[in-house]
Amino acid sequence: MSAGSDELLAHLGTGATTVARAFAVSRRDGMTIGFTDHDRPLRFEGIDFRADTGMTARAVQSATGLAVDNTEAFGALSAEAITEADILAGRYDGAEVRVWLVNWADMEARALIFRGTLGEVTRKGGAFSAELRGLAEALNQPQGRIYHARCSAVLGDAACGFDTALPGYRSERAVEGIEEGRIFRFAALAGFDERWFEKGRLTVLDGRAAGLIGVVKNDRMGAGSREIELWQSLGIAPEPGDTVRIEAGCDKRVESCRLKFANLMNFQGFPDIPGEDWLVNYPSSGAVHDGGSLRG
């Protein structure tokens, strides 16, 4: 326990307390925003905790063992703090959350009482409600390898090892036409085969939608243009002139890993694993039975 926690415990033991809660939300784009349910702003650990957002939270629930902490935070949507546009854009999805109990009369006396991530964020009537998930939430995620004919890695991650910044595997250009926030049209996107970007990523690099990422569903050649369609509309639609980066897609097949990316040594699938047809197969006098590969 830190010295600040000891001081806070001593303060709580007096019975007449001056405590408040302070919240720090760190988004994945590097921005950190501080809030407090006190009636005046606070500052510690280099973070300004604002008091003008109506931020509050239910009591933190935790248990021994690996039980997941469970609580919820509320606040008013503010143009200078958490905005509805940023929530719709998913900028707070998976953001890190830290909550302190702090003596506002002596901010050195404080204790970190919660650390986790934001879960579901909902908005209604000019306010937001955010589910807070504890660190044990990660233990609910599937772990380990999957035995499958296709690759289990994500293109460009540590397991894959492929550098998507290599020439010929990405393109950065200005948006020329956009429809429904998910269909992008480019007059000149030469040098790439049709469907080259399918299952790839489109990242917005500037403008109001900077930092948003979409997954490419279709990549088709049209009459004098190329159409890149995303699976889902971006929370904030880019505008013509904004710059986007489009990266090549991977369909997880061993043939694509070898021919498209020349990365077969890092293939994370099991292309020779028997399929369901093999389970119901039976010996035939006309077949070769030499113990060789069943793939032919």
Protein Blocks (a to p, Z undefined) as FASTA:
>chain_A
ZZklmmmmmmmmnopacdddddddddfkopacdddfbfbdcdeehiacdfklopacdddd
ddehjbdcdddddddddfklccfklmmnopmgopacddddddfklmklccdfbdcddddd
ddeehiacdddddfklmmmpcedjdddfbdfbdehiaknopafkbghiaccdddfbdceh
laccdfblghiaehklgoiacddfedjkgoiacddfbdcddehiacdddfbdcfbacdeh
iacddddddehiaklmmmmnopmmmpcbdfkbccfklmmgccdfkbccehpafkZZ
